[in-house]
Amino acid sequence: QVQLVESGGGLVQPGGSLRLSCRASGIIFISTMGWYCQAPGKQRELVAAITSDGSINYADSVKGRFAISRDSAKNTVYLQMNSLKPEDTAVYYCNVIARFSRDNYWGQGTQVTVSS
């Protein structure tokens, strides 16, 4: 079965950086890999996504601060988070869309807390 294993969350001070990683196993052909976040009391929303041909989409709130990348050979997607703000605090979820079936898969989520 498909499994997504995330790592890299934690507690960081405002202005700090974190790097999230997500490795997908049990799946060969992947279309889009991305990161979503969900803060308490809010809906899950897109942070950044990258397609198999390298097209990238960012939420307006993270443009210029976050960078998404992927290593297709390792089925791994990364999210470099710089200049973190308290409002970035949320659970971050990895998302993968299969290339042919278009099935959606989710990671278990990793907590990111930005606080002094």
N, C-alpha and C positions, 0 to 999 in steps of 0.2 A: 504494500500500500504506500501511498505517497505520504511522506513526512517532511515537514519543514522545521528545522531547528535553528532558533534565533539565539544570538548572544550579543553582549556589548552594552546592555542598559545599565543604569545605575543612577547615583546621585552626583550632581555636578553643580558648581556655583554658576551664577549668571556670568555670561561671557566665556564660559568654558566650552569644551568640545567632547564629543563622544563619537564612537564609530560602531554602528550596528552591523551585524553580519547575519545572513540567513542562508543555510544550505538546504537544498531540496534533494531528497532521495526517493527512489521508486518511480521516477518519471524521467523520460528520455527527451521528449520534444516539448520545449517550453516556448510560449509566445512572449508574454509580458511578465515581468517581475516587478514588484512594487512594495511600497511601505504605506501603511495607513496608521492613523493614530486615533485614539478615543480617550477623551478627558472625561472625568466624572460628570454625569448628567448630560453629556453631549453625544451626538451621533458619531459613528466612525467616519472618518474622512480621509481622502487621499492626501498623502504628503508628497510622494514622488513615485514615478513609474518609468521603466525603461523597456522598450520592445527588443525583439531579437535582432532587429537591424540597427539598434542604437538610438532610436528616437526617444527623447526624454520629455517628460511633463512634470512640472513642479506646481505645488500650491503656491499662490501668490505670497503667502505669509512666510515661506521659507526660501524664496528666490534670493540668490546671492549669499545665502548662509549654509545651505545644505547641498550636498552633491551625491547623486546616486550613481552607482557603477555596477557592472556585473562581470563575472568570469563564467562564461557559458560552458567552458570545459569542465568547470567544477560545480556547475549548477548553483552558483552562489551569487547573491546580490548583497551589496554593501550600501550603507547610508552614512556618509560623513556629515556630522552635525557640528557646525561651528557657531560661534557667537550666540550660544543658547540663551534663551529668555525664560523667565518663569512661566510664561504662557505656552511654552513648548512641553510643559509637563503633561504626560499622558502615558497610556500603554500603547506601545508601537507594535503593529502586527505586520508580518511579512505576508505577501500575497503572490500567488503564482497562477497563471492561466495556461492551461495546456494548449499546445498549438493546434491540434486537430479537433479534439472534443470540445474545446473551450471551457472545460471544467475549471472551477475555481477552487483553490486550496489555500488554507490559512495556517499560519503558525500559531503557537500558543500565546504569543504576546510577551513583550519585555517592557518593564517599567522604566521610564525615563523621568527623573525628578530634577528640576532645576530650582535650586533654592540656596540662599545664603545662610 
